[in-house]
Amino acid sequence: FEHVRISTEPCPDLTKWDLFQAGLGQSGQGALIDIGGNPYMESPAEHHRRFDLERIVDMCDLPKPSYLIGPGAGSAQIHGVNCELMCNCKIDGRSESLASQFRH
């Protein structure tokens, strides 16, 4: 490009978008966290494993509230079939706030 113009703008309130984001923005402190993987879904020896998102946020020293956004998988042991997960939740130290965000 010969000419480029950039500007810094305030983050819009993402909770008002059609995507129904769990948080106002992305807090400026991003982290990439990779948990589990196919072996946990495919191997019957691993089907007992559960991942506690609130505990993972604590282990990563992320601030609260934290917003988890991204793809994953739902276990057949919980949902009856292997399924896709699109995580969009707020972790703020109140367990009822996380549980109330799950939709089927």
C-alpha positions as CSV (number, residue, x, y, z in Angstrom):
1,F,0.0,0.0,0.0
2,E,1.3,3.4,-0.8
3,H,-0.7,5.2,2.0
4,V,-2.1,3.8,5.2
5,R,-4.0,5.6,7.9
6,I,-4.6,4.1,11.3
7,S,-6.3,5.2,14.5
8,T,-6.9,3.9,18.0
9,E,-10.6,3.8,18.9
10,P,-12.3,2.7,22.1
11,C,-13.5,-0.9,22.0
12,P,-17.2,-1.1,21.4
13,D,-19.4,-2.9,24.0
14,L,-19.2,-6.4,22.6
15,T,-22.2,-7.5,24.8
16,K,-24.5,-5.4,22.5
17,W,-23.4,-7.2,19.3
18,D,-25.5,-10.0,17.8
19,L,-22.7,-12.4,19.0
20,F,-23.8,-11.9,22.6
21,Q,-20.2,-11.7,23.9
22,A,-19.9,-12.4,27.7
23,G,-17.8,-9.3,28.2
24,L,-17.6,-5.6,27.2
25,G,-14.2,-6.0,25.5
26,Q,-11.2,-8.3,25.6
27,S,-9.5,-6.7,28.6
28,G,-6.2,-6.0,26.9
29,Q,-4.5,-9.0,28.6
30,G,-4.9,-11.9,26.2
31,A,-3.6,-15.4,26.7
32,L,-3.7,-18.5,24.4
33,I,-4.5,-21.6,26.4
34,D,-4.6,-25.1,24.9
35,I,-6.3,-27.7,27.1
36,G,-7.0,-31.4,26.5
37,G,-7.2,-32.5,22.9
38,N,-8.5,-35.5,20.9
39,P,-6.9,-38.2,23.1
40,Y,-9.2,-37.1,25.9
41,M,-12.3,-37.6,23.8
42,E,-11.2,-40.7,21.9
43,S,-9.6,-42.8,24.6
44,P,-12.0,-44.4,27.1
45,A,-9.2,-44.4,29.6
46,E,-9.4,-40.6,29.6
47,H,-13.2,-40.1,29.6
48,H,-13.2,-39.4,33.4
49,R,-11.2,-36.2,33.0
50,R,-13.0,-32.9,33.5
51,F,-11.5,-29.4,33.0
52,D,-12.5,-26.7,35.4
53,L,-12.4,-23.4,33.5
54,E,-12.4,-21.3,36.6
55,R,-9.4,-23.2,38.0
56,I,-7.6,-22.9,34.7
57,V,-8.0,-19.1,34.8
58,D,-6.6,-19.1,38.4
59,M,-3.6,-21.3,37.4
60,C,-2.8,-19.0,34.5
61,D,-2.8,-16.0,36.8
62,L,-5.4,-14.2,34.7
63,P,-7.4,-11.3,36.3
64,K,-11.0,-11.6,37.2
65,P,-13.2,-11.1,35.5
66,S,-11.7,-13.0,32.6
67,Y,-13.5,-13.8,29.4
68,L,-13.0,-17.1,27.6
69,I,-13.7,-17.2,23.9
70,G,-12.9,-19.9,21.5
71,P,-13.6,-23.4,20.1
72,G,-13.5,-26.7,21.9
73,A,-15.4,-29.9,22.3
74,G,-18.1,-31.2,24.5
75,S,-17.8,-34.7,26.0
76,A,-20.2,-37.5,25.2
77,Q,-20.0,-38.4,28.9
78,I,-21.8,-35.1,29.8
79,H,-23.9,-34.4,26.7
80,G,-24.7,-37.9,25.4
81,V,-22.7,-37.4,22.2
82,N,-19.4,-35.8,21.3
83,C,-20.3,-32.2,20.3
84,E,-18.8,-28.8,19.4
85,L,-18.2,-26.2,22.0
86,M,-18.0,-22.4,21.4
87,C,-16.8,-21.0,24.7
88,N,-18.0,-17.5,25.4
89,C,-18.1,-17.1,29.1
90,K,-17.1,-14.7,31.9
91,I,-15.1,-16.1,34.9
92,D,-15.5,-13.8,37.8
93,G,-15.2,-16.0,40.9
94,R,-18.9,-16.7,41.2
95,S,-19.6,-20.3,40.2
96,E,-23.3,-19.5,39.5
97,S,-22.3,-16.9,36.9
98,L,-20.4,-19.6,34.8
99,A,-23.1,-22.2,35.2
100,S,-25.9,-19.9,34.0
101,Q,-24.1,-19.1,30.8
102,F,-24.3,-22.6,29.2
103,R,-26.9,-23.1,26.5
104,H,-27.7,-26.2,24.5
